[in-house]
Amino acid sequence: MKSSAKIQVVEPEAAPVDTTASQPAGLTGYKVFNRIVDWITTDRMQLLNITERINEIVKRSGVKEGLVHLQTLHTTSALVLSEWQDALLHDTKTFFETVVDGNRYYRHNDPEFSDCERSNADSHMRGMLMGQTLSLQVRNAAVLLGTWQSILFAEFDGPRSRSVAVQVSGI
């Protein structure tokens, strides 16, 4: 099932952040390929299916067998494997709201204790629960995923501009 979430992919017009393939000494054919991918989210809490975009990067890398490592560059977001299905997406958002109550008192939101003006302690807590990195296998020039697995970017403090670092390495 498709979700109505809109994704805007923003890539630099000039050369990508780091496109050089490198070969550690003695490893002929070993490549390391890097990209930064940007999204603009539209909601405070939002789940984006980034699977196709990550697979495009893996294909462009020239790596047929290896690893792809993903890292969100924000503490109020997360990366996770899950099924991309509307009812489950709704349940996931409800879970986050239940486990980390955005309406309770947090010192991070209190000017007496913190200089943060966003009042986003709940977003930080949700990000910590889910984690900011994923490492997945690359097989036959594609991300190895199970039948129902998708790569999701979880936004907990939007709407904002967000970046994910992608590194593909292997042969």
N, C-alpha and C positions, 0 to 999 in steps of 0.2 A: 504494500500500500504506500502511496506517496503522501508526503506531508506538504503543506502549503508554505513551509518556510522558504524565504527567498535568500539566496546567497549571491553576494556580489564579490566576484574575484577580482582583486586589484593586483596587477603585476607591473613591475617597473618597466618603462619603455626602453630604458638603457639596458646595459648588460645586467643579468641577474646578480644577486648578491655575491655568489661564488660559484662559478660554473666550471672551475678547473678540476679535471680528474687527476688524482695523484696516485702514485704507485709506491708503496713502502718498499724499501730495499729488498730485493730478492723475490718479490711477488709479481711476476710478469702477468699482465692482464688484470690485476686488481685495481678497482676504481673506487673513488669516493666522490660523490656528486651531491651538491648542496643547493637548496632553494629555500627562500622565505616566501610563504604564501600568505596573503592578506585577505581578510573578510571584513565586511561591515555588518554588524548584527543590528537587528531592529527592535528586539525586546529585552527586558531586564533579564529574564531567564529564557534561554532558547537553545534548542538542540539542532545542529546542522549535520547532515550526512555529507562527509567529505571524502568518501571512498573513491569515487570516480576521479576526483582531482588528484588524490594521492597516487592512484594507479597510473594516471597520465604522466606524473613526474617520474615514477619508477620506469615506465617505458622509455621516456626521453633520456634517462640516465645511461642506458646501454648495459646496465647490470642485468644479467640473466638469472644468477643464483647468488643470494647473499641476504642482507638485512636492510630494512628500512626503519629508521629511528625517527619518531615524531616527538616534538617538544613544543608545547604552547609557551609563548613568551610572556605569560600573564599569570599572576597568582589567583585571579578571580575567574579562571576558566579551567577546563579539564579536557582530557582526551580519554575516550573509552570505547571498547568494543561492545556492541549491542545489536539487537534486531531493530530494523527500521520499520516500525509498524505503528500506526496512529494511536491505537489503544495503549500500547506499551509506552509510547512517548508521553502520553497524558499521565499514565501511572508513574513514570519516572519523575516528571515535574512535581507531582503530588508528593512523592516520596521525599524529594529534596526539601519541599516546603514543610513537611511534617518533621523530618529529622533535624533540620536546622531552621528554627523559627526566626523569621526576619523581624518580628515585632518585639522580641525580648531585648533586655538591656545587654549591651556589650560595651566594655571599656573602650574598644577601638572606635566606637561611634561617639564617645563622650569627649568634648573639647577639653575637659579637665585632665584627661589622661592621654589624648592622642591629637595629632595635628591633621588627621585625615578628615577631609570635608565631605567625602562621598557617603558616609554612613553605610559602609558596605561590609561590615564584619561577617554577616551571614554569607556573603559571596566568597569571602576568603575561606570560611569553614567548609563550604560545599566543594570548593576547589581542592582543599586538602584531603577531603574524604575520597575524592575520585582520582586525583593524581594528574600531573601535568605531562607525563611521557607515556609513549607506547613504543615497543620494539617488536617488529613483526618480520616473519620470513618472507623473502622474495624467491619465488620459484617460477621458472619459465617466463621471466620478465614481468611478473605480476605479483601483487601482494597475495600471500596465501591466507585465505579466509574460509571459514566454514560456511555451510549452506546459507545460514541466516545471519551471519556476522557482517556488520557494517562498521566503518570507522566514524565515530561521532565526535564532533567538537561541541562541548557544553559551555555555553555562555551563562555566567551567573551575575554579571554586573553591567549589562548593556543598557541601551544600545551604545556600541563603541566600535572602533576600528581594532581588529585583532590580527595577530600574526602567529603563524606556526612555522617552526624551523623543521625542514625535512632533510634527512641525510640518508642517502642510499649508498651502500658499500657492498662490494663483492666482485664477482667475475662475470 
